[in-house]
Amino acid sequence: MAKVKVPRKSTTVDMTAMTDVAFLLLTFFMLATKFKPDEPVIVDTPSSVSEIKLPESDIMLLTIDKRGRVFFGIDGQQTREALIQRMAERYKMTFTPQEVKEFSLQSSFGIPIAQMSQFLKMTNEEKGKADFSGIPIDSLNNELGDWIWQARLSNNNFRVAIKGDRDADMPTVKRVIAILQEKKVNRFNFITSLEKAN
């Protein structure tokens, strides 16, 4: 007796559900991603073998570039709004609500407080082209100390991190550390690039 051949049917897989999941994941990651804020200056950090990670929030970042300029940045829009208002009181200045809002959107800056209104009126393109002088740190005009102190009054949970260029001059780095110690900040981190341990 002859065998009956069963006709083979091609298998089809419905990819609709897979496509839906892929697009849902893509949309989720696009909406949930937190972009790295623009930095006012590019810093080439020294390398080390330390693998200690900084926390994601409550960071006060002091950036020192190779020209010895100091830049200051903190987390949180509401904290930045409180900070600029405290600094305005300290230096007897006034900022418009629009300038306060613009300051709250800045991740980092490096200018004297006297030039802050001009800075806040600049467009992003103008800020990118501008050559900022850095925050004054000398003993007669120690604005960095005031920024640190007022920021800590706005949020006492800040952890301080110093991001210095590998070619930054040591007297500037020492002066920043001295200012931190004057303001009773004795614990801080240095941001470095990871180097493989031998």
PLY file of the C-alpha trace (Angstrom):
ply
format ascii 1.0
element vertex 198
property float x
property float y
property float z
element edge 197
property int vertex1
property int vertex2
end_header
0.00 0.00 0.00
1.28 3.42 -0.92
1.86 6.11 1.71
-0.35 9.12 1.59
1.70 12.28 1.32
0.53 15.06 3.54
1.06 18.38 1.81
3.45 20.65 3.71
2.26 24.09 4.63
4.68 26.95 5.03
4.92 28.37 8.52
4.09 32.01 8.94
4.85 34.04 12.02
2.79 37.09 12.76
5.34 39.84 13.52
2.78 42.48 14.47
3.13 41.93 18.21
6.94 41.94 17.98
6.91 45.21 16.02
4.58 46.79 18.57
6.88 45.80 21.44
9.94 47.13 19.60
8.31 50.52 19.00
7.03 50.70 22.57
10.55 50.07 23.90
12.02 52.63 21.51
9.47 55.22 22.62
10.09 54.45 26.29
13.85 54.87 26.00
13.49 58.09 24.01
11.20 59.61 26.64
13.02 58.28 29.71
16.54 59.23 28.65
18.15 62.05 30.58
20.56 63.90 28.34
23.91 65.04 29.61
23.79 68.82 30.11
26.04 71.04 28.05
29.28 71.90 29.78
30.63 75.43 29.43
34.18 74.17 28.96
35.78 70.90 27.88
38.01 69.38 30.54
40.50 66.56 29.99
40.48 64.83 33.38
43.51 62.97 34.75
43.30 59.19 34.95
43.15 57.01 38.04
42.23 53.44 38.99
39.44 54.45 41.39
36.06 52.97 40.50
33.94 54.92 43.00
30.85 56.29 41.29
29.30 59.66 42.04
25.63 59.69 43.03
23.10 60.67 40.38
21.65 63.64 42.30
22.62 66.32 44.83
25.96 67.07 43.18
27.79 70.39 43.39
30.31 70.38 40.54
33.34 72.68 40.52
35.10 72.57 37.15
38.64 73.91 36.67
39.94 74.24 33.13
43.55 74.38 31.94
43.45 78.20 31.90
42.64 78.26 35.63
39.02 79.34 35.22
36.51 77.97 37.72
32.94 76.99 36.79
30.13 76.14 39.19
27.09 73.91 38.77
24.42 72.24 40.92
21.46 69.90 40.40
17.79 70.79 40.43
15.86 73.68 38.92
14.15 74.65 42.18
17.46 74.60 44.03
19.04 76.82 41.37
16.12 79.26 41.63
16.57 79.45 45.41
20.33 79.86 44.96
20.12 82.81 42.54
17.65 84.55 44.84
19.98 84.06 47.82
22.91 85.40 45.83
20.84 88.38 44.69
20.12 89.20 48.34
23.78 88.70 49.28
25.05 91.06 46.55
22.05 93.44 46.72
21.01 92.75 43.14
17.65 92.03 41.54
16.86 89.53 38.82
13.66 89.46 36.81
11.46 86.34 36.98
12.59 85.56 33.41
16.27 85.75 34.46
15.59 83.52 37.48
13.87 81.00 35.20
16.78 81.14 32.72
19.29 80.61 35.55
17.33 77.58 36.76
17.90 76.00 33.32
21.69 76.48 33.40
23.64 73.39 34.39
26.91 75.26 34.94
28.35 78.75 34.60
31.63 80.60 35.09
31.18 84.34 35.32
31.25 86.99 38.05
27.87 87.76 39.61
28.03 91.31 38.25
27.81 89.93 34.69
25.04 87.43 35.45
22.20 89.53 33.98
24.08 89.89 30.68
24.82 86.16 30.68
21.17 85.23 31.26
20.03 87.42 28.36
22.36 85.66 25.88
21.05 83.05 23.48
22.47 79.53 23.63
24.46 80.23 20.48
26.00 83.37 22.02
26.84 81.45 25.21
28.59 78.81 23.12
30.80 81.42 21.45
31.49 83.55 24.54
34.81 83.34 26.39
33.94 83.39 30.08
36.41 84.56 32.70
35.40 82.09 35.39
34.11 82.71 38.90
36.46 84.94 40.96
38.36 82.98 43.62
40.93 85.49 44.86
41.03 86.48 48.51
39.58 89.97 47.93
36.73 88.82 45.68
35.86 85.26 46.69
32.55 84.75 44.88
33.08 80.98 44.66
32.92 80.77 48.45
29.60 82.63 48.41
28.17 80.33 45.72
29.23 77.27 47.75
27.82 78.63 51.01
24.52 79.77 49.53
24.11 76.48 47.65
24.59 74.54 50.88
21.96 76.73 52.55
19.58 75.89 49.69
20.31 72.14 49.94
22.56 70.77 52.68
22.73 67.31 51.05
25.06 68.39 48.25
28.13 66.26 47.62
30.98 68.29 46.20
32.93 67.06 43.18
35.93 68.77 41.61
36.51 68.16 37.92
39.92 69.55 37.09
41.80 69.48 33.83
45.03 67.46 33.91
46.88 70.62 32.78
45.24 72.93 35.35
47.73 74.83 37.48
48.08 73.54 41.03
47.73 76.93 42.77
44.18 77.24 41.37
43.27 73.72 42.51
44.76 74.40 45.95
42.83 77.67 46.18
39.54 75.91 45.36
40.25 73.29 48.03
41.11 76.06 50.53
37.80 77.80 49.74
35.94 74.53 50.35
37.68 74.13 53.70
36.88 77.75 54.64
33.21 76.90 54.07
33.51 73.74 56.22
33.36 71.35 53.26
36.03 68.80 54.09
34.72 65.88 52.05
34.78 66.11 48.28
35.53 63.93 45.28
37.84 64.41 42.32
36.41 63.33 38.99
38.91 61.32 36.95
38.99 59.10 33.89
39.19 55.38 34.59
42.56 53.77 33.95
43.02 50.02 33.95
44.84 48.69 37.02
47.95 46.64 36.35
0 1
1 2
2 3
3 4
4 5
5 6
6 7
7 8
8 9
9 10
10 11
11 12
12 13
13 14
14 15
15 16
16 17
17 18
18 19
19 20
20 21
21 22
22 23
23 24
24 25
25 26
26 27
27 28
28 29
29 30
30 31
31 32
32 33
33 34
34 35
35 36
36 37
37 38
38 39
39 40
40 41
41 42
42 43
43 44
44 45
45 46
46 47
47 48
48 49
49 50
50 51
51 52
52 53
53 54
54 55
55 56
56 57
57 58
58 59
59 60
60 61
61 62
62 63
63 64
64 65
65 66
66 67
67 68
68 69
69 70
70 71
71 72
72 73
73 74
74 75
75 76
76 77
77 78
78 79
79 80
80 81
81 82
82 83
83 84
84 85
85 86
86 87
87 88
88 89
89 90
90 91
91 92
92 93
93 94
94 95
95 96
96 97
97 98
98 99
99 100
100 101
101 102
102 103
103 104
104 105
105 106
106 107
107 108
108 109
109 110
110 111
111 112
112 113
113 114
114 115
115 116
116 117
117 118
118 119
119 120
120 121
121 122
122 123
123 124
124 125
125 126
126 127
127 128
128 129
129 130
130 131
131 132
132 133
133 134
134 135
135 136
136 137
137 138
138 139
139 140
140 141
141 142
142 143
143 144
144 145
145 146
146 147
147 148
148 149
149 150
150 151
151 152
152 153
153 154
154 155
155 156
156 157
157 158
158 159
159 160
160 161
161 162
162 163
163 164
164 165
165 166
166 167
167 168
168 169
169 170
170 171
171 172
172 173
173 174
174 175
175 176
176 177
177 178
178 179
179 180
180 181
181 182
182 183
183 184
184 185
185 186
186 187
187 188
188 189
189 190
190 191
191 192
192 193
193 194
194 195
195 196
196 197
